[in-house]
């Protein structure tokens, strides 16, 4: 190979090879450095021999960008820290969501999505639960929120009408599938960092195969879910929507949720909870530390709302210790609350001092309910949000309530300003 | 025809008295007629009664017949209707059952549709809630940004405003100070000017008197003009406020008086000198022009000479170049010839060597043509050598 007699003045003469000689193996690109070649071989054989801890940060970045995204998780989960590799794994699925929703961590996003996908595509009696048992120890440190938006029911095979096997068919029908939907018991107690859990019992994109059963949770499901939730000690937010939850299931769930150590927010909106369920939830209010309760779009009527109000307010002074002291938000919109419950709730408002937000919209409170609320609000100074739209109260009551709410809001802001000032002064002193 | 018979009878028995017979016949006829009439009347009455009875009977019978017919008809119709009833009732029952089934299916469909619509509504509500929460978050972010930017801007503007206010205040103070200082200066300068003015006027009066004495009345006009000029100068000087200029003016005014005398003497001397120098200049100019003309003529002559020499030299050069070209060409031809000769010589040598080799094989017979060839080669060699030597 011949080179120019006087190489030009450049820092790296290897980058400026101009003469293309008669060598058939000559390439225009420069020869890669030895460290890059080593790293490439590390990348190619990462599965058999994962070398990661010994690499310097620059080399780690190089490996991260080139490592195959289909590497088995038991190798990579605990080894590779948060960064470009997990970003590439997430991009494989396409449609990157908002990263701040996942706490700015690609690794967390990947694991949560992976687990959600596995659960959403789990078909009872077809998919092996072993995969979950293997996955859980790998990802339990990274999953903080599980948002499951579909759960597949078991596959029903068409029954053959043959008289010879008539008796056998009967026996098969009695057994039935072992579980109606995914059983969360096998994994929820092992996910030690889980704080939020949303679940919806429905099937997405069923098209013409619509069956009503695909959109309901059954009794067994409720029981297994309740047990699973009870076993997960770090759960803070539980959302169970759109699952056709009636009173019996609600009571069953509440039975297991009593005295849960860390539950802060309970969202059972868009179900079919009636008065008995509301009574059960009232009991729950007294025996746990709930801050937010969302029961919108259920069938709670007068007695149910009264039960909730009693749970919030209480009657005599002797029972004051049993009262709930932590509820901040109560959402009862789109139920069937009428004016007696409004009166009961207004009694609550007079006594309570921690309820910050109350939503009674889309109930038929009527004029009497509106007047009761008006009287109650005149004595209340802590409610900063009160939503009584579409409740058929009078304009006057609504405007009065709104005025009180605005004054409460300004009071709240002033309190905040004072608190921040006192905090500043106290820190300045120190 | 009883009458005819009677008449015939009467006619037959008549032989009696025809009149009695006639009357008898007539009476008998009349009585017969009356009897007939009565019989007829009775008959008609009887017949009428009978007719009436018959009519009533027929009416009654008709009624009975109708009743009987109707009852029979009713019975048959009743039986037919019962049959129809049973058939119809069965069909209606069947239809009712069908409709019941339809109603049930519709109920079920309605329930399913209601459930689906409720489901859709709930899902829609949930989505709306999520979207609303997202929008709320985004709004909060935007509001925070806006508030921070607003705070930044307000702080910047307030600081700018304070700065500008302080600058303005400072400048105002500075202005006041400078005004005060300028006013002070103005007063002092005005006093000085008044002094200078009075001094200068006194000086001028003295100068004026001196001038009048020295130069006489003829120059009075000129002096007046000078005075006026000086007064104007003084006025101009009084309008200006610079002290050094006024001092200079005052001294200059005093000096002017002396200078005027000196200058006048100097003027006369200079005039004399100027005339003499003019004559000198003129003569010098004449000499210089003459010298210049001489020089120019000489240069022209020299140029002519140069040009002639140049042309001659050019001609010589061209001749030389041409000759050299010709020589070069000749030499090149000679060289070519020489090279050809050399080549020929080489070839001859080669051929000689070949011939020698061949001749060594075949001696005697071809020696002579070899010698002739060698002789032919030798003269060829010689002219080849000479031009080579000539070239060298």
Interface residues (C-beta under 8 A of the other chain):
Chain A: X210 X212 X215 X241 X242 X269 X270 X296 X297 X334
Chain B: X112 X115 X116 X119 X122 X123 X125 X126
